[in-house]
Amino acid sequence: MTGPPLPRPRGPLSAAVLAALRSPTVQEARGPQPGPLRADPWGDDLQLALYCCYELHYQGFAGTDPAWEWHPGLLTLRGELERAFLAALREAAGRPPLAEVLAGLLAEPADGTGPSHHLLADGERWQAREYLVHRSLYHLKEADPQLWAVPRLPLPAKAALVAVEYDEYGAGHPDRAHALLFAGMMADFGLDPRYGHYLDAAPAPALAVVNLMSLFGLHRALRGASVGQFAALEITSPPGADRLARAFERLGASPAGTLFYREHVLADAVHEQLVRHTVIEPLVAEEPALAEEIAFGIAATGAVEDRLADHLLRAWRNGRSSLRTALADAPAAALEGAAP
């Protein structure tokens, strides 16, 4: 398996990380030395640097020595990036009670205004293609970040989480794995379905959505937040997936171009019950202190998703591309004004 090529840097932090990853002699390298950390935790530079550090735990990058995954110098920098990002997440999420955030997940707003609503009511095909590019960073490795939580949970919550994950990987049918269904949908929309192909085009809000999952999954101390993130994903998925399936059909998708979302309408309706009643409830019963972290994971997921939604809708309503590099079929005005 060969990972994607290294992306282009977006500032001193990402430049330092990428320069280190290009080094052929890991054993002799000190690791990146970017200087004092003053970057915006929500900005492109920090988010890309963190994403590249995390990607070493997934498929890595073409031509990068796998030994960088556990290089002490790189891990030291990653820890600094994580502390800045985690502080920003905690500030954005607040400290809501678990019962409150769970109730919020179950309440579908009657007057929703997010990207799925826009794409269904007024979206254009080029905007649907952009949406898939943003989401490809996660969905081409769907469910991988959440697997980190499995060995950190007690039974029976562990078994219930694995049952949900089993479905994500195709329930014994590799050709039905959700990552492959998403790749098929990208191909149906004329996009390149290769893993990580659009990393350079993805802005900070899209990177933050995936970085949050990796941050929570890779730290045992944040296992409750990882469960909360997964709960937010599974519980809120069916209504949005239904809207997106109908939107893409309206925009000319073939059955292969809507299968991913149609699959989620059915599967996640079942997963919602499993996550609430067989993961969260027994986990909190055994470890009551995790309730606050589960609530944080849910609220933080809402915060990063809101930031991405705001970014998409602001760009589209102003006739601009939401990507750092606009796709070829975007209108001329969007090509000229791609999001920075």
Secondary structure, DSSP 8 states (H G I E B T S, - for coil): ----------SHHHHHHHHHHT-S-GGG-------S--S-TTSHHHHHHHHHHHHTTTT--TT--GGGGG-HHHHHHHHHHHHHHHHHHHHHH----HHHHHHHHH---TT--SHHHHHHHT--HHHHHHHHHHHHHHHTTTTHHHHTTGGGS-TTHHHHHHHHHHHHTTTT-GGG-HHHHHHHHHHHTT---STTTTGGG--HHHHHHHHHHHHHHH-GGGHHHHHHHHHHHHHHHHHHHHHHHHHHHHTT--GGGTHHHHHHHHHHHHHHHHIIIIIIHHHHHH-TTHHHHHHHHHHHHHHHHHHHHHHHHHHHHTT--SSSS--TTS-HHHHHT---
